[in-house]
Amino acid sequence: MTDTNQTPDSPVKDKTYNLIWVLEASLNNAWRLEQYIQDATSAGDDELAEWFQKIQHNNLKAGEQGKRMLAARLGEGA
């Protein structure tokens, strides 16, 4: 039986590409969470807004780490 829910392997086997993809995803999530925080705050749900803020903080932290790693790796190739 074939698992139809399985994600196919990426044809791109490149650690720099993977770093860029995760960096973009982290920063995109942080950007999207800003709206979710505003929505929760407007609805008076401080608990949810705080939870979104924690996730946003983690995404921003990952984004900053990813930018430093990418810069270092791109500098190695120069």
Distance bins in CASP14 RR format, pairs under 12 A and 6 or more apart:
PFRMAT RR
TARGET T0000
AUTHOR 0000-0000-0000
RMODE 2
METHOD distances of the structure
MODEL  1
2 8 0 0 0 0 0 1 0 0 0 0 0
10 17 0 0 0 0 1 0 0 0 0 0 0
10 18 0 0 0 0 1 0 0 0 0 0 0
10 21 0 0 0 0 1 0 0 0 0 0 0
11 17 0 0 0 0 0 1 0 0 0 0 0
12 18 1 0 0 1 0 0 0 0 0 0 0
12 19 0 0 0 0 0 1 0 0 0 0 0
12 20 0 0 0 0 0 1 0 0 0 0 0
12 21 0 0 0 0 1 0 0 0 0 0 0
14 20 0 0 0 0 1 0 0 0 0 0 0
14 21 0 0 0 0 1 0 0 0 0 0 0
14 73 0 0 0 0 0 1 0 0 0 0 0
15 21 0 0 0 0 0 1 0 0 0 0 0
15 22 0 0 0 0 0 1 0 0 0 0 0
15 69 0 0 0 0 0 1 0 0 0 0 0
15 70 0 0 0 0 0 1 0 0 0 0 0
15 73 0 0 0 0 1 0 0 0 0 0 0
15 76 0 0 0 0 0 1 0 0 0 0 0
16 22 0 0 0 0 0 1 0 0 0 0 0
16 23 0 0 0 0 0 1 0 0 0 0 0
16 66 0 0 0 0 0 1 0 0 0 0 0
16 69 0 0 0 0 1 0 0 0 0 0 0
16 70 1 0 0 1 0 0 0 0 0 0 0
16 71 0 0 0 0 0 1 0 0 0 0 0
16 72 0 0 0 0 0 1 0 0 0 0 0
16 73 1 0 1 0 0 0 0 0 0 0 0
16 74 0 0 0 0 1 0 0 0 0 0 0
16 75 0 0 0 0 0 1 0 0 0 0 0
16 76 0 0 0 0 0 1 0 0 0 0 0
16 77 0 0 0 0 1 0 0 0 0 0 0
17 23 0 0 0 0 0 1 0 0 0 0 0
17 24 0 0 0 0 0 1 0 0 0 0 0
17 70 0 0 0 0 0 1 0 0 0 0 0
17 73 0 0 0 0 0 1 0 0 0 0 0
18 24 0 0 0 0 0 1 0 0 0 0 0
18 25 0 0 0 0 0 1 0 0 0 0 0
18 66 0 0 0 0 0 1 0 0 0 0 0
18 69 0 0 0 0 0 1 0 0 0 0 0
18 70 0 0 0 0 0 1 0 0 0 0 0
18 73 0 0 0 0 0 1 0 0 0 0 0
19 25 0 0 0 0 0 1 0 0 0 0 0
19 26 0 0 0 0 0 1 0 0 0 0 0
19 62 0 0 0 0 0 1 0 0 0 0 0
19 63 0 0 0 0 0 1 0 0 0 0 0
19 65 0 0 0 0 0 1 0 0 0 0 0
19 66 1 0 0 1 0 0 0 0 0 0 0
19 67 0 0 0 0 1 0 0 0 0 0 0
19 68 0 0 0 0 0 1 0 0 0 0 0
19 69 1 0 0 1 0 0 0 0 0 0 0
19 70 1 0 1 0 0 0 0 0 0 0 0
19 71 0 0 0 0 0 1 0 0 0 0 0
19 72 0 0 0 0 0 1 0 0 0 0 0
19 73 1 0 0 1 0 0 0 0 0 0 0
19 74 0 0 0 0 0 1 0 0 0 0 0
20 26 0 0 0 0 0 1 0 0 0 0 0
20 27 0 0 0 0 0 1 0 0 0 0 0
20 63 0 0 0 0 0 1 0 0 0 0 0
20 66 0 0 0 0 1 0 0 0 0 0 0
20 67 0 0 0 0 0 1 0 0 0 0 0
20 69 0 0 0 0 0 1 0 0 0 0 0
20 70 1 0 0 1 0 0 0 0 0 0 0
20 71 0 0 0 0 0 1 0 0 0 0 0
20 73 0 0 0 0 1 0 0 0 0 0 0
20 74 0 0 0 0 0 1 0 0 0 0 0
21 27 0 0 0 0 0 1 0 0 0 0 0
21 28 0 0 0 0 0 1 0 0 0 0 0
21 66 0 0 0 0 0 1 0 0 0 0 0
21 70 0 0 0 0 0 1 0 0 0 0 0
22 28 0 0 0 0 0 1 0 0 0 0 0
22 29 0 0 0 0 0 1 0 0 0 0 0
22 59 0 0 0 0 0 1 0 0 0 0 0
22 62 1 0 0 1 0 0 0 0 0 0 0
22 63 0 0 0 0 1 0 0 0 0 0 0
22 65 0 0 0 0 0 1 0 0 0 0 0
22 66 1 0 0 1 0 0 0 0 0 0 0
22 67 0 0 0 0 0 1 0 0 0 0 0
22 69 0 0 0 0 1 0 0 0 0 0 0
22 70 0 0 0 0 0 1 0 0 0 0 0
23 29 0 0 0 0 0 1 0 0 0 0 0
23 30 0 0 0 0 0 1 0 0 0 0 0
23 59 0 0 0 0 0 1 0 0 0 0 0
23 60 0 0 0 0 0 1 0 0 0 0 0
23 62 1 0 0 1 0 0 0 0 0 0 0
23 63 1 0 1 0 0 0 0 0 0 0 0
23 64 0 0 0 0 1 0 0 0 0 0 0
23 65 0 0 0 0 1 0 0 0 0 0 0
23 66 1 0 1 0 0 0 0 0 0 0 0
23 67 1 0 0 1 0 0 0 0 0 0 0
23 68 0 0 0 0 0 1 0 0 0 0 0
23 69 0 0 0 0 1 0 0 0 0 0 0
23 70 1 0 0 1 0 0 0 0 0 0 0
23 71 0 0 0 0 0 1 0 0 0 0 0
23 73 0 0 0 0 0 1 0 0 0 0 0
23 74 0 0 0 0 0 1 0 0 0 0 0
24 30 0 0 0 0 0 1 0 0 0 0 0
24 31 0 0 0 0 0 1 0 0 0 0 0
24 59 0 0 0 0 0 1 0 0 0 0 0
24 62 0 0 0 0 0 1 0 0 0 0 0
24 63 0 0 0 0 1 0 0 0 0 0 0
24 66 0 0 0 0 0 1 0 0 0 0 0
24 67 0 0 0 0 0 1 0 0 0 0 0
24 70 0 0 0 0 0 1 0 0 0 0 0
25 31 0 0 0 0 0 1 0 0 0 0 0
25 32 0 0 0 0 0 1 0 0 0 0 0
25 59 0 0 0 0 1 0 0 0 0 0 0
25 62 0 0 0 0 1 0 0 0 0 0 0
25 63 0 0 0 0 1 0 0 0 0 0 0
25 66 0 0 0 0 0 1 0 0 0 0 0
26 32 0 0 0 0 0 1 0 0 0 0 0
26 33 0 0 0 0 0 1 0 0 0 0 0
26 55 0 0 0 0 0 1 0 0 0 0 0
26 56 0 0 0 0 0 1 0 0 0 0 0
26 57 0 0 0 0 0 1 0 0 0 0 0
26 58 0 0 0 0 1 0 0 0 0 0 0
26 59 1 0 1 0 0 0 0 0 0 0 0
26 60 1 0 0 1 0 0 0 0 0 0 0
26 61 0 0 0 0 1 0 0 0 0 0 0
26 62 1 0 1 0 0 0 0 0 0 0 0
26 63 1 0 1 0 0 0 0 0 0 0 0
26 64 0 0 0 0 1 0 0 0 0 0 0
26 65 0 0 0 0 1 0 0 0 0 0 0
26 66 1 0 0 1 0 0 0 0 0 0 0
26 67 0 0 0 0 1 0 0 0 0 0 0
26 69 0 0 0 0 0 1 0 0 0 0 0
26 70 0 0 0 0 0 1 0 0 0 0 0
27 33 0 0 0 0 0 1 0 0 0 0 0
27 34 0 0 0 0 0 1 0 0 0 0 0
27 56 0 0 0 0 0 1 0 0 0 0 0
27 59 1 0 0 1 0 0 0 0 0 0 0
27 60 1 0 0 1 0 0 0 0 0 0 0
27 61 0 0 0 0 0 1 0 0 0 0 0
27 62 0 0 0 0 1 0 0 0 0 0 0
27 63 1 0 1 0 0 0 0 0 0 0 0
27 64 0 0 0 0 1 0 0 0 0 0 0
27 65 0 0 0 0 0 1 0 0 0 0 0
27 66 0 0 0 0 1 0 0 0 0 0 0
27 67 0 0 0 0 1 0 0 0 0 0 0
27 70 0 0 0 0 0 1 0 0 0 0 0
28 34 0 0 0 0 0 1 0 0 0 0 0
28 35 0 0 0 0 0 1 0 0 0 0 0
28 56 0 0 0 0 0 1 0 0 0 0 0
28 59 0 0 0 0 1 0 0 0 0 0 0
28 60 0 0 0 0 0 1 0 0 0 0 0
28 62 0 0 0 0 0 1 0 0 0 0 0
28 63 0 0 0 0 0 1 0 0 0 0 0
29 35 0 0 0 0 0 1 0 0 0 0 0
29 36 0 0 0 0 1 0 0 0 0 0 0
29 52 0 0 0 0 0 1 0 0 0 0 0
29 55 1 0 0 1 0 0 0 0 0 0 0
29 56 1 0 0 1 0 0 0 0 0 0 0
29 57 0 0 0 0 0 1 0 0 0 0 0
29 58 0 0 0 0 1 0 0 0 0 0 0
29 59 1 0 1 0 0 0 0 0 0 0 0
29 60 0 0 0 0 1 0 0 0 0 0 0
29 61 0 0 0 0 0 1 0 0 0 0 0
29 62 0 0 0 0 1 0 0 0 0 0 0
29 63 0 0 0 0 1 0 0 0 0 0 0
30 36 0 0 0 0 0 1 0 0 0 0 0
30 37 0 0 0 0 0 1 0 0 0 0 0
30 52 0 0 0 0 0 1 0 0 0 0 0
30 53 0 0 0 0 0 1 0 0 0 0 0
30 54 0 0 0 0 0 1 0 0 0 0 0
30 55 0 0 0 0 1 0 0 0 0 0 0
30 56 1 0 1 0 0 0 0 0 0 0 0
30 57 0 0 0 0 1 0 0 0 0 0 0
30 58 0 0 0 0 1 0 0 0 0 0 0
30 59 1 0 1 0 0 0 0 0 0 0 0
30 60 1 0 1 0 0 0 0 0 0 0 0
30 61 0 0 0 0 1 0 0 0 0 0 0
30 62 0 0 0 0 1 0 0 0 0 0 0
30 63 1 0 0 1 0 0 0 0 0 0 0
30 64 0 0 0 0 0 1 0 0 0 0 0
31 37 0 0 0 0 0 1 0 0 0 0 0
31 56 0 0 0 0 1 0 0 0 0 0 0
31 59 0 0 0 0 1 0 0 0 0 0 0
31 60 0 0 0 0 1 0 0 0 0 0 0
31 63 0 0 0 0 0 1 0 0 0 0 0
32 38 0 0 0 0 0 1 0 0 0 0 0
32 39 0 0 0 0 0 1 0 0 0 0 0
32 52 0 0 0 0 1 0 0 0 0 0 0
32 55 0 0 0 0 0 1 0 0 0 0 0
32 56 0 0 0 0 1 0 0 0 0 0 0
32 59 0 0 0 0 1 0 0 0 0 0 0
33 39 0 0 0 0 0 1 0 0 0 0 0
33 40 0 0 0 0 0 1 0 0 0 0 0
33 48 0 0 0 0 0 1 0 0 0 0 0
33 49 0 0 0 0 0 1 0 0 0 0 0
33 50 0 0 0 0 0 1 0 0 0 0 0
33 51 0 0 0 0 1 0 0 0 0 0 0
33 52 1 0 1 0 0 0 0 0 0 0 0
33 53 1 0 0 1 0 0 0 0 0 0 0
33 54 0 0 0 0 1 0 0 0 0 0 0
33 55 1 0 0 1 0 0 0 0 0 0 0
33 56 1 0 1 0 0 0 0 0 0 0 0
33 57 0 0 0 0 1 0 0 0 0 0 0
33 58 0 0 0 0 1 0 0 0 0 0 0
33 59 1 0 0 1 0 0 0 0 0 0 0
33 60 0 0 0 0 1 0 0 0 0 0 0
34 40 0 0 0 0 0 1 0 0 0 0 0
34 41 0 0 0 0 0 1 0 0 0 0 0
34 49 0 0 0 0 0 1 0 0 0 0 0
34 52 0 0 0 0 1 0 0 0 0 0 0
34 53 0 0 0 0 1 0 0 0 0 0 0
34 55 0 0 0 0 0 1 0 0 0 0 0
34 56 1 0 0 1 0 0 0 0 0 0 0
34 57 0 0 0 0 0 1 0 0 0 0 0
34 59 0 0 0 0 0 1 0 0 0 0 0
34 60 0 0 0 0 0 1 0 0 0 0 0
35 41 0 0 0 0 0 1 0 0 0 0 0
35 42 0 0 0 0 0 1 0 0 0 0 0
35 49 0 0 0 0 0 1 0 0 0 0 0
35 52 0 0 0 0 1 0 0 0 0 0 0
35 56 0 0 0 0 0 1 0 0 0 0 0
36 42 0 0 0 0 0 1 0 0 0 0 0
36 43 0 0 0 0 0 1 0 0 0 0 0
36 45 0 0 0 0 0 1 0 0 0 0 0
36 48 0 0 0 0 1 0 0 0 0 0 0
36 49 0 0 0 0 1 0 0 0 0 0 0
36 50 0 0 0 0 0 1 0 0 0 0 0
36 51 0 0 0 0 1 0 0 0 0 0 0
36 52 1 0 1 0 0 0 0 0 0 0 0
36 53 0 0 0 0 1 0 0 0 0 0 0
36 54 0 0 0 0 0 1 0 0 0 0 0
36 55 0 0 0 0 1 0 0 0 0 0 0
36 56 0 0 0 0 1 0 0 0 0 0 0
36 59 0 0 0 0 0 1 0 0 0 0 0
37 43 0 0 0 0 0 1 0 0 0 0 0
37 44 0 0 0 0 0 1 0 0 0 0 0
37 45 0 0 0 0 0 1 0 0 0 0 0
37 46 0 0 0 0 0 1 0 0 0 0 0
37 48 0 0 0 0 1 0 0 0 0 0 0
37 49 1 0 1 0 0 0 0 0 0 0 0
37 50 0 0 0 0 1 0 0 0 0 0 0
37 51 0 0 0 0 1 0 0 0 0 0 0
37 52 1 0 1 0 0 0 0 0 0 0 0
37 53 1 0 1 0 0 0 0 0 0 0 0
37 54 0 0 0 0 0 1 0 0 0 0 0
37 55 0 0 0 0 1 0 0 0 0 0 0
37 56 1 0 0 1 0 0 0 0 0 0 0
37 57 0 0 0 0 0 1 0 0 0 0 0
38 44 0 0 0 0 0 1 0 0 0 0 0
38 45 0 0 0 0 0 1 0 0 0 0 0
38 48 0 0 0 0 0 1 0 0 0 0 0
38 49 0 0 0 0 1 0 0 0 0 0 0
38 52 0 0 0 0 1 0 0 0 0 0 0
38 53 0 0 0 0 0 1 0 0 0 0 0
38 56 0 0 0 0 0 1 0 0 0 0 0
39 45 0 0 0 0 1 0 0 0 0 0 0
39 48 0 0 0 0 1 0 0 0 0 0 0
39 49 0 0 0 0 1 0 0 0 0 0 0
39 52 0 0 0 0 1 0 0 0 0 0 0
40 46 1 0 0 1 0 0 0 0 0 0 0
40 47 0 0 0 0 1 0 0 0 0 0 0
40 48 1 0 1 0 0 0 0 0 0 0 0
40 49 1 1 0 0 0 0 0 0 0 0 0
40 50 0 0 0 0 1 0 0 0 0 0 0
40 51 0 0 0 0 1 0 0 0 0 0 0
40 52 1 0 0 1 0 0 0 0 0 0 0
40 53 0 0 0 0 1 0 0 0 0 0 0
40 55 0 0 0 0 0 1 0 0 0 0 0
40 56 0 0 0 0 0 1 0 0 0 0 0
41 47 0 0 0 0 0 1 0 0 0 0 0
41 48 0 0 0 0 1 0 0 0 0 0 0
41 49 1 0 1 0 0 0 0 0 0 0 0
41 50 0 0 0 0 1 0 0 0 0 0 0
41 51 0 0 0 0 0 1 0 0 0 0 0
41 52 0 0 0 0 1 0 0 0 0 0 0
41 53 0 0 0 0 1 0 0 0 0 0 0
42 48 0 0 0 0 0 1 0 0 0 0 0
42 49 0 0 0 0 1 0 0 0 0 0 0
43 49 0 0 0 0 1 0 0 0 0 0 0
43 52 0 0 0 0 0 1 0 0 0 0 0
44 50 0 0 0 0 0 1 0 0 0 0 0
45 51 0 0 0 0 1 0 0 0 0 0 0
45 52 0 0 0 0 1 0 0 0 0 0 0
46 52 0 0 0 0 0 1 0 0 0 0 0
46 53 0 0 0 0 0 1 0 0 0 0 0
47 53 0 0 0 0 0 1 0 0 0 0 0
47 54 0 0 0 0 0 1 0 0 0 0 0
48 54 0 0 0 0 0 1 0 0 0 0 0
48 55 0 0 0 0 0 1 0 0 0 0 0
49 55 0 0 0 0 0 1 0 0 0 0 0
49 56 0 0 0 0 0 1 0 0 0 0 0
50 56 0 0 0 0 0 1 0 0 0 0 0
50 57 0 0 0 0 0 1 0 0 0 0 0
51 57 0 0 0 0 0 1 0 0 0 0 0
51 58 0 0 0 0 0 1 0 0 0 0 0
52 58 0 0 0 0 0 1 0 0 0 0 0
52 59 0 0 0 0 0 1 0 0 0 0 0
53 59 0 0 0 0 0 1 0 0 0 0 0
53 60 0 0 0 0 0 1 0 0 0 0 0
54 60 0 0 0 0 0 1 0 0 0 0 0
54 61 0 0 0 0 0 1 0 0 0 0 0
55 61 0 0 0 0 0 1 0 0 0 0 0
55 62 0 0 0 0 0 1 0 0 0 0 0
56 62 0 0 0 0 0 1 0 0 0 0 0
56 63 0 0 0 0 0 1 0 0 0 0 0
57 63 0 0 0 0 0 1 0 0 0 0 0
57 64 0 0 0 0 0 1 0 0 0 0 0
58 64 0 0 0 0 0 1 0 0 0 0 0
58 65 0 0 0 0 0 1 0 0 0 0 0
59 65 0 0 0 0 0 1 0 0 0 0 0
59 66 0 0 0 0 0 1 0 0 0 0 0
60 66 0 0 0 0 0 1 0 0 0 0 0
60 67 0 0 0 0 0 1 0 0 0 0 0
61 67 0 0 0 0 0 1 0 0 0 0 0
61 68 0 0 0 0 0 1 0 0 0 0 0
62 68 0 0 0 0 0 1 0 0 0 0 0
62 69 0 0 0 0 0 1 0 0 0 0 0
63 69 0 0 0 0 1 0 0 0 0 0 0
63 70 0 0 0 0 1 0 0 0 0 0 0
63 71 0 0 0 0 0 1 0 0 0 0 0
64 70 0 0 0 0 0 1 0 0 0 0 0
64 71 0 0 0 0 0 1 0 0 0 0 0
65 71 0 0 0 0 0 1 0 0 0 0 0
65 72 0 0 0 0 0 1 0 0 0 0 0
66 72 0 0 0 0 1 0 0 0 0 0 0
66 73 0 0 0 0 1 0 0 0 0 0 0
66 74 0 0 0 0 0 1 0 0 0 0 0
67 73 0 0 0 0 0 1 0 0 0 0 0
67 74 0 0 0 0 0 1 0 0 0 0 0
68 74 0 0 0 0 0 1 0 0 0 0 0
68 75 0 0 0 0 0 1 0 0 0 0 0
69 75 0 0 0 0 0 1 0 0 0 0 0
69 76 0 0 0 0 0 1 0 0 0 0 0
70 76 0 0 0 0 0 1 0 0 0 0 0
70 77 0 0 0 0 0 1 0 0 0 0 0
71 77 0 0 0 0 0 1 0 0 0 0 0
71 78 0 0 0 0 0 1 0 0 0 0 0
72 78 0 0 0 0 0 1 0 0 0 0 0
END
